[in-house]
Amino acid sequence: MNEGFTLWFTGLSGAGKSTLANLVAEELKKRGRRVEILDGDEVRTNLSKGLGFSKEDRDTNIRRIGYVCRLLSRNGVIAISAAISPYREVRDEVRSGHDRFFEVFMRCALDKLVERDVKGLYKKALKGEIQSFTGVSDPYEEPLNPELVIDSGLETVQESFEKLLRKLELINYISRNGVAR
């Protein structure tokens, strides 16, 4: 029996959540696991359409993602969330509803995020042209005890990927040799 779990990526926009989530999902599928990714942008389009960016709407969005992850994971799927999820209290609430939950904090310095930002959103937010932008004009509360911290401003994507896989193997959420856990 393959046990499901929720792999929850949190961090600022551009920190590498979706990049790493997609790499890990591909690897886990190669190992014979069922995997679903709930990407923040896609969820906002399909599951949370109509929600804005107030704290209440952001919390509702994260609760919805958490609910879907819980349904998937309890049915043997590895549910991967790649959403900013800026508020610690709601992330902890989501965690409390899961039997197997693994939080990855994607840390990255603001200057590096500005440098990476191909859409120029950080520059606009820093100029005050975008309101309620997480990490600039709206808060981001770092997790206090994530299972893993990845500093995407200092580590390569490959280093981060390998670090995450090793940790998931170490705690027996995934197997080293492709045998189901």
C-alpha positions, 0 to 999 in steps of 0.5 A: 500500500502506497501511503499518501502525504501532503508536501507543502511548499511555502515561500514568496513568489519566485522562490522556486516552489513550482519549479521544485514541486514539478521536479519532485512530482516527475521523480515520484511518478517515475518511482511508481507513485500517484502524485497531484500538484496544486499550484497556487496560480492554477488553483486560483483560476479553477478552485478559488475563482472570484477570491481576491487578495484580502487576508480572508480570501487568502486564508480561504484559498489556502484552506481549500488547497489544504482540503483537497490535499487532505482528500488526495493524501488519505487516498494514497496520493502524494498531494503537492501544494505550491502556493505562497500561503503567507500566513502561519496560522492557516498553514498550521491549521492545514497541517493539523488536518493531515496525518502525514504533512511535510512543509518545505520553506523556500527561503530566498532573499528579496534582492534575488527575487527581484533579480529573477522576476521576469514580469517585473512584479516586485519592482512595481510592488516596491514602487507602490504600483501593486498593492497587497503584494506578499513580501513587500506591502503584505506580510509573509510569515515564515514557518517556525518549524518546517520539515525542510528549509531550502535557500533557493538563492544559495542552492542550485535547483538540483541541490535543492531537489536532491536535499528534498528527496534525501529527507523524504527518504530518511523519514520513510515518506518515499523509498530509495529504490522505488518500492512502495512505502 
